[in-house]
Amino acid sequence: MRYYLITTHQRPKFYRASGSVVDVELSYVDKKVVRTLNANGELSIQTIEGRRGSDSLSIASGTWMIRNMDDAIATLEKAAVYPFESKEAARQHAKQLEIASFKYLPVP
């Protein structure tokens, strides 16, 4: 798992490696359906819902409410925003830059 450092806003802004904050326009969704199999091969379907409107909840139940993750990651790279290799690496970097208020955004 990799991690972005984000602000605590409803629709987050992203931290660059320098510590600067950038507001990147991404396409969020109001609902996602997550399908997983258990050890017995039984399908589980979970519907995760955020809020409607332009300020949709960006993370709901630990899920990034983004329309297309690959497109979002490419858009963030164009803005010089990259994920950290681990949560600990992100935390250490935030500490070095003296960023007091942030969240982690996990991405596979």
C-alpha positions in Angstrom: 0.0 0.0 0.0 1.2 3.5 -0.8 0.0 6.7 0.8 -0.5 10.3 -0.2 -0.3 13.1 2.3 -3.5 15.2 2.1 -5.1 18.1 3.9 -8.0 17.6 6.3 -10.4 19.5 4.1 -13.7 17.8 3.0 -12.3 17.6 -0.5 -8.6 17.2 0.2 -5.7 19.1 -1.2 -2.5 17.2 -1.7 1.0 17.8 -0.3 4.0 17.7 -2.7 7.4 16.4 -1.5 8.4 20.0 -0.9 5.5 20.4 1.6 3.6 22.8 -0.6 -0.1 22.2 -1.0 -1.8 21.9 -4.4 -5.5 21.7 -5.2 -5.9 19.1 -7.9 -9.2 18.8 -9.7 -10.2 15.1 -9.6 -13.4 13.4 -10.5 -15.1 12.1 -7.3 -18.2 9.8 -7.2 -21.1 9.5 -4.8 -21.2 5.7 -4.6 -18.8 2.8 -5.1 -19.5 -0.9 -5.2 -16.8 -3.2 -3.8 -16.9 -6.9 -4.5 -14.7 -9.3 -2.7 -14.5 -13.1 -2.2 -14.0 -14.7 1.2 -12.0 -17.9 2.0 -14.9 -20.0 0.9 -15.2 -18.3 -2.5 -18.4 -16.5 -1.5 -19.0 -13.1 -3.0 -19.6 -10.2 -0.8 -20.9 -6.9 -2.2 -20.5 -3.7 -0.3 -21.9 -0.4 -1.4 -20.1 2.7 -0.1 -21.8 6.1 -0.4 -20.4 9.5 0.0 -22.3 12.8 -0.3 -23.8 14.2 -3.4 -22.6 17.4 -5.1 -19.3 19.0 -6.1 -17.9 18.6 -2.6 -18.4 14.8 -2.4 -16.8 13.0 0.4 -13.4 12.0 -0.9 -12.9 9.1 1.5 -15.7 7.0 2.8 -15.2 3.8 4.9 -11.5 3.9 4.0 -12.3 3.9 0.2 -11.1 6.7 -2.1 -14.3 7.9 -3.7 -12.6 8.6 -7.1 -14.2 7.8 -10.5 -11.0 6.2 -11.9 -8.0 5.6 -9.8 -5.5 5.3 -12.7 -6.6 8.7 -14.1 -6.5 10.3 -10.7 -2.9 9.1 -10.1 -1.8 10.3 -13.5 -3.4 13.7 -12.9 -1.6 13.9 -9.5 1.7 13.0 -11.1 1.2 15.9 -13.6 0.9 18.2 -10.6 4.1 16.7 -9.1 2.2 14.8 -6.4 3.4 11.3 -5.6 2.5 8.7 -3.0 4.9 7.6 -0.3 6.0 3.9 -0.2 4.5 3.4 3.2 2.5 5.2 5.9 5.6 5.4 8.1 7.6 7.1 5.2 4.7 9.6 4.8 4.6 10.3 8.5 8.4 10.8 8.8 8.3 13.2 5.8 5.5 15.2 7.3 7.4 15.4 10.5 10.6 16.6 8.8 8.6 19.3 7.0 6.8 20.2 10.3 3.4 19.7 8.7 1.1 19.7 11.7 -2.3 18.8 10.1 -2.6 16.1 7.5 -4.3 12.8 6.7 -3.1 9.7 4.9 -4.8 8.6 1.6 -4.0 4.9 0.9 -3.8 3.7 -2.7 -2.9 0.2 -3.8 
